[in-house]
């Protein structure tokens, strides 16, 4: 049952009082993508409900689970294009461009919502350097010789939903928040 799974994930993340400085979640599918064919899967994972073939359908609500769980990074693959999307305080990084490249089914309308994606469709990987106060996310070419894109994210603030003073607000559904990069 989708609702039970979502509730279990939420309770495991939110009920923790021993929050470590960095919460990182690894997944297979992105919850945001610039691809046409997988944008509906991303919406299903991210939202509590979404439209599927014109009917309201129950989703997983993973977007809120990540935000409520004080997750700093959601690292995933599936799409064969390197992508970055800042969703509240969650930096989603897609790094599935190792063996094949390109969006399955082509570029979707949601590509404009991505903060960055590799429009050259080059093969590559993500290098993450975590420091006490920030994490540096570097998308590298397949040889590791060239940084294609980089962004720096601050360590999440303590407290639910990253709403402590100075932290970005929790986004509303279908709204994104861009964090300035250093």
N, C-alpha and C positions, 0 to 999 in steps of 0.2 A: 504494500500500500504506500503510495507516494506521500501522503500526509504523515504517516507514521515515520517514514524515513526522514522526512524534513524535520519533524519534531525531535527525533532522536539526535540528528546532527546539531540542531539548535541547542538542545539541552546539554550536549557534551561540550560545546564551545562556550556557551554563555554562562553556565554554572561554575566555571572554573574561577577560583579566587587567586590562584597562584600563577597569574599571567606572567609569562616570560617576556623579555623585551621584544622578541620577534616571533610572530606566528606566521608560518609559511604552510600553505596547502598546495599539494600537488594533485592535479586532475588530468584526465585525458582530454575531454572536450572543453573548449573555451566557453565562458559565459558571455563574451562579447566577441564578435568576429566581423571582418569586412567581407567575408564570403557569402555568396548568394544562397548556396544549398544548405549550409550549416547554420545560418542565422536563426532559423526556427528552433533548432536543437538548443542553441545558445539561449534563446528566449525562454524555452521550456525549463532549462536548468536555472536560469537567473530569477524568473518571476514566480509569484505564487499562483498566478493565472495568466493565460494568454489566449489569443485567438488562433484556433487551428481549424482550417476549412470553414471559417465563418462562425464557429461555435466556441464559446468560452470553455476552456479546458484547464484542469488543475496542473500547475507546474510544481517544481521542486522548491522554489524560493531560496536557492543557494546564494543569490546576491545579498539578501538580508542576513543569512547565516554567517557569511564571511565578514560583513560589516559588524554585526552584533558580537562576533567572536574575536574582534580586534585583530583580524588577519591583515598583515602588511603586504604579503605577496601571494598571488595565486598563479602558479607556474603550470603550464599545460602545453599540449601539442595539438595533434589531430589535423589542423589546417597546415598545409605545406608552405606557409608564408610566415615569416617572422613578424610579430605584431606586438604593440604595446598599447594598453588602455588603462588610464587611471580612473578608478571607480570609487569615489569617496577616498578613503585612505588605502584602498586595495589596489595595488599595482598588478594588473594582469599582464603576464608576458607569455606569448605563444611562440614556441620554438620547435616547430615541426618540420623545418626545411632542411633536413639532413640528406634524405635520399631522393626526394622528389620536390618539385616546387610548383607553386600556383594554388589558387583557390579552386576547390572542387566545385564545379558548376559556374565558375567565373566570379567576378567582383559583384557584390551586392550593394544595394542602396546604403546599407549600414557602414560601408567603408569610410564614409565621411565622418562617422562618429568615432573612429579610431584616432587616438592621439598620434600614432605613427604606424606605418606598415611598410615593408620593404617592397617598393614598387618595381624594383629590378628583378624580383623573384630569385635572388641569389641563394645558394645553399649556405647554411651557417648554423650557429648555435648561440646560446646565451651564457655569458659568464656573470656570476653574481658574487660581489665582494661585500660582505656584511661587516660593518664596523659598529662601535658602541652606539653612535648617534645617527648613522645613516647607512644606507645600502646603495651601492653603485651597480646598475644593471647595464651590461654592455652586450649588445648584439654584435657578434663577430662573423667575419666571412669564414668559409669552410676551412681555410688554412690557419685561422686564428691570427692572421697578420694585420687585418684591418678592422677597426671598430666601425661598423656600419651605422649604429645609433647608440646613444648612451643617455641614461637618465639617472638622477639621484633622488632617492626617496628618504624622507626623514623617519627616524624611529617613531613608531606610533605612540601617541599619548596613552597614559593609563586611563582606565575608565571605560564604561560601555559606549559603544557606537562612535568612538573617537571624537567625542564632542567636548572634550576639555578645551579650555581657552587656548586659542591659537591653532586648533586642529580644524580641518575642513568639516563642514556639516555632512550628515548622512544624505546621499542623494535620494531624490524621489524616483519612482520607477521611470525609466527611459530618460533620465537626466544624468549627465556626467559632470564631473568636477575635475578640472585640470590643475595639477600641482606644478608650480614653477620648478624648473630643473636648474640645478647649480652647475 
